[in-house]
Amino acid sequence: MTLTADVQRIKVLVLDDEADFLNLCREFLARDGDLEADYVASPREAMELMASREYHAVVSDHDLPGMDGMQFLRALRSMNMHIPFIMITGHGREGLAIEALQNGADFYMEKAGSPASMFEQLLRTLKAVTCLKRKASECLQDPFRVYSEVGVLLVSNGGERVMAASAR
């Protein structure tokens, strides 16, 4: 899925304290022309960048020094930042996934499998969550418009609100 020329590039903030992961992430995500990313190793750096730049999505590891990914997510949500948030971890647990989603994460994934397939999934997820946010705002404008992508259905009821159903 390639963005049209009239849509700006997807701006992503990637937060992970593992230099090897950040380097792999930089290598894989740089291959996609629709994406522009900043890479940081600490929640403090992430907060500073978010205060001065606009992002369309955040990808955050869970295990971080000082403030873990869940605390970082809660901090963003408490500041009324409802940016799409993808929690990614090398130590996946069902309870952690549930907690992340209950605290406002849009997606949860594990650092597992081959790097190529993991980063392809991350890229698809980034495009889906950012495209969905853009399409939802467009959907509000037109009565009874239907938009569907990656298992999510949006239906406008005439501009008052968007009704959504997700298959995830």
C-alpha positions as CSV (number, residue, x, y, z in Angstrom):
1,M,0.0,0.0,0.0
2,T,1.6,3.2,-1.1
3,L,0.4,6.6,0.0
4,T,-0.8,9.0,-2.7
5,A,1.3,12.1,-3.5
6,D,-1.2,14.4,-1.7
7,V,-0.8,12.6,1.6
8,Q,2.2,13.3,3.8
9,R,4.6,10.7,4.9
10,I,3.8,8.7,8.0
11,K,5.9,10.1,10.9
12,V,6.8,7.5,13.5
13,L,8.6,7.6,16.8
14,V,10.4,4.3,17.7
15,L,11.4,3.8,21.3
16,D,13.6,0.9,22.3
17,D,16.7,0.7,24.6
18,E,18.3,-2.1,22.5
19,A,20.7,-0.5,20.0
20,D,20.6,-3.7,17.8
21,F,16.8,-3.5,17.6
22,L,16.8,0.2,16.7
23,N,19.4,-0.4,14.0
24,L,17.4,-3.3,12.5
25,C,14.3,-1.2,12.7
26,R,16.0,1.7,11.0
27,E,17.2,-0.6,8.2
28,F,13.8,-2.2,7.5
29,L,11.6,0.9,7.9
30,A,13.9,3.1,5.8
31,R,13.1,0.8,2.8
32,D,9.6,2.1,2.7
33,G,9.2,5.5,1.1
34,D,5.9,6.3,2.9
35,L,7.6,6.3,6.3
36,E,9.8,8.8,8.2
37,A,11.0,7.7,11.6
38,D,12.9,9.0,14.6
39,Y,14.6,6.5,16.9
40,V,15.3,7.0,20.6
41,A,16.5,4.8,23.4
42,S,14.8,6.4,26.4
43,P,11.3,7.5,27.4
44,R,12.8,10.9,28.4
45,E,14.1,11.4,24.8
46,A,10.8,10.3,23.4
47,M,8.8,12.8,25.5
48,E,11.2,15.6,24.5
49,L,10.7,14.8,20.8
50,M,6.9,14.4,21.2
51,A,6.8,17.9,22.7
52,S,8.5,19.5,19.7
53,R,7.4,17.3,16.7
54,E,4.2,15.8,15.4
55,Y,4.0,12.0,15.0
56,H,1.4,9.8,13.5
57,A,2.3,6.8,15.5
58,V,4.5,5.5,18.3
59,V,6.3,2.1,18.5
60,S,7.5,1.4,22.0
61,D,9.3,-1.5,23.6
62,H,7.9,-2.6,27.0
63,D,11.1,-3.2,28.9
64,L,12.8,0.2,29.2
65,P,15.0,1.8,31.8
66,G,13.4,4.2,34.3
67,M,9.9,4.1,32.8
68,D,8.6,1.0,31.1
69,G,6.5,1.1,27.9
70,M,3.3,0.7,29.9
71,Q,4.1,3.7,32.0
72,F,5.1,5.6,28.9
73,L,1.7,4.7,27.3
74,R,-0.2,5.9,30.4
75,A,1.8,9.1,30.5
76,L,0.9,9.9,26.9
77,R,-2.8,9.1,27.5
78,S,-2.9,11.2,30.6
79,M,-1.6,14.1,28.6
80,N,-4.5,13.5,26.2
81,M,-2.2,12.3,23.4
82,H,-4.3,9.7,21.5
83,I,-1.7,8.9,18.9
84,P,-1.7,5.3,17.6
85,F,0.5,3.3,19.9
86,I,2.1,-0.1,19.1
87,M,3.6,-2.0,22.1
88,I,6.4,-4.4,21.0
89,T,8.3,-6.7,23.4
90,G,10.7,-9.5,23.4
91,H,9.1,-11.0,26.5
92,G,5.5,-11.5,25.4
93,R,2.8,-12.5,27.9
94,E,-0.9,-12.7,27.5
95,G,-1.4,-10.5,30.6
96,L,0.9,-7.9,29.2
97,A,-1.0,-7.8,25.9
98,I,-4.3,-7.4,27.7
99,E,-2.9,-4.7,29.9
100,A,-1.5,-2.8,27.0
101,L,-4.7,-2.8,25.1
102,Q,-6.8,-1.9,28.2
103,N,-4.5,1.1,28.7
104,G,-5.0,2.4,25.2
105,A,-2.4,0.6,23.0
106,D,-3.7,0.2,19.5
107,F,-1.7,-2.9,18.8
108,Y,0.6,-5.4,20.6
109,M,3.3,-7.5,19.1
110,E,6.2,-9.7,20.0
111,K,9.8,-9.5,18.8
112,A,9.6,-13.1,17.5
113,G,10.2,-15.0,14.3
114,S,12.4,-13.8,11.5
115,P,13.3,-10.1,11.5
116,A,12.0,-9.8,8.0
117,S,8.5,-11.1,8.8
118,M,8.4,-9.2,12.1
119,F,9.3,-5.9,10.5
120,E,6.9,-6.5,7.6
121,Q,4.1,-7.0,10.2
122,L,5.2,-3.8,12.0
123,L,5.1,-1.8,8.7
124,R,1.7,-3.2,7.8
125,T,0.4,-2.3,11.3
126,L,1.8,1.2,11.2
127,K,0.2,1.8,7.8
128,A,-3.1,0.3,9.0
129,V,-3.3,2.3,12.3
130,T,-2.3,5.6,10.7
131,C,-4.5,5.1,7.6
132,L,-7.4,4.2,9.8
133,K,-7.1,7.5,11.8
134,R,-7.0,9.5,8.6
135,K,-10.0,7.6,7.1
136,A,-12.0,7.9,10.3
137,S,-11.8,11.7,10.2
138,E,-12.8,11.7,6.6
139,C,-15.7,9.4,7.3
140,L,-17.1,11.8,9.8
141,Q,-17.8,14.3,7.0
142,D,-20.0,12.1,4.8
143,P,-23.4,10.6,5.9
144,F,-23.5,6.9,5.9
145,R,-20.1,6.4,4.4
146,V,-18.5,3.0,4.9
147,Y,-14.8,2.4,5.1
148,S,-13.2,-1.0,5.7
149,E,-9.5,-2.0,6.0
150,V,-7.5,-4.7,7.8
151,G,-10.5,-6.1,9.8
152,V,-11.9,-2.8,10.9
153,L,-15.2,-1.4,9.7
154,L,-16.2,2.3,10.1
155,V,-19.6,3.6,9.3
156,S,-20.6,7.3,9.6
157,N,-24.1,8.0,10.8
158,G,-24.4,11.4,9.1
159,G,-21.5,13.3,10.7
160,E,-22.3,12.9,14.3
161,R,-20.0,10.0,15.1
162,V,-18.3,7.0,13.6
163,M,-19.5,3.6,14.6
164,A,-16.6,1.1,14.4
165,A,-16.3,-2.7,14.7
166,S,-12.9,-4.4,14.8
167,A,-12.1,-8.1,14.1
168,R,-8.9,-8.0,16.3
